[in-house]
């Protein structure tokens, strides 16, 4: 008999589950989302605001795709999960039963109860609704303050800057993105951000947002007053799990799951940003709010739901981002603060940089960060799986490079610097 699968959330994790499960079964599949009816690429929101594309261009599937593949899309908000009767209730009063429930509700932006955070002109940048609000409100903005020094913060600063808005960027730490990047890497990006006209303030925190009805200024922890008409709050995200508080599903920061992405309730699973792996792999975090891990989780869970029980294996860590004109990639583990057994090699030139981390005892390559030089994931995937020596990686960096033909190449210079430092 065909099973009923209900998926809460239409981000990459939930939609991948639905599509992969449809390939494998004839199950009845329903996907619920309060944010948007159709799946879209969240990372493309900034390019919609900057005029590089329209919102419909962020949708990788035609609207007819869902009906053709018998995937039911429900635009609505889930109020409650009722595991005892295998049912969920929606805000409109409707109830849906399920055989399997997949929770893929993603993240929600952090807020820290700052005075004034409820004023008009305060927003994050995570949901489609945030983009719509910013689009509607942007004509009123001459000066903006962005709070939080991560990827979403620098994206929002670039978006506002693209419309001629004067941006002040408050970063609590003493170097940019210091939880992820070394000080050398952070300093290079700080310089690049400043060169684009952003007023970057390190060691600076938000204390209060001032205004009668809408934003007029902010006060920082040092007592400085900064005039503005908009405040972007981009101080990280947390799992979106508030609606589960009255269920008996176990939650820590996220929804606790085992290696099969299964919660403490056998027919309920959690994937993506809202899932917390109870026993993560060495060097990996329990919660990883990254596009590719959500996709792998969806592919893995579809197999399990179809009857082929499959453990989640995220493989080697990788990620990519863009800081104005500098593209960033990371493969393997290259922590901001090295462990005792690790050493690193760092090279930088003309807004380009490479940092390679390796085991100082056996010289095995462990990870790389690249800035401004495009490197192939498949090369580093093989190198990491084979535990190659750092010397091998340096010698073969040219094979990893996939910059266009006439781009300047730096591999010889990088190799020469490495040999000098490791003579």
Secondary structure, DSSP 8 states (H G I E B T S, - for coil): ---EEEEE--SHHHHHHHHHHHHH---EEEEEESS-SS---GGGHHHHHTTSS-GGGG--S-THHHHHTTEEEEE--EEEEEGGGTEEEETTS-EEE-SEEEE---EEE-----BTTTSBTEE-SSSHHHHHHHHHHGGG-SEEEEE--SHHHHHHHHHHHHTT-EEEEE-SSSSTTTTTS-HHHHHHHHHHHHHTT-EEESS--EEEEE-SSB--EEEETTS-EEE-SEEEE-S-EEE--GGGTTSS--BSSSEEE-TTSB-SSTTEEE-GGGEEETT--TT--S----HHHHHHHHHHHHHHHTT--------S-EEEEEETTEEEEEEE---SS--TTEEEEEEEETTEEEEEEEETTT-BEEEEEEESS-B-HHHHHHHHHTT-BHHHHHHTHHHHB---TTS---HHHHHHHHHHHT-
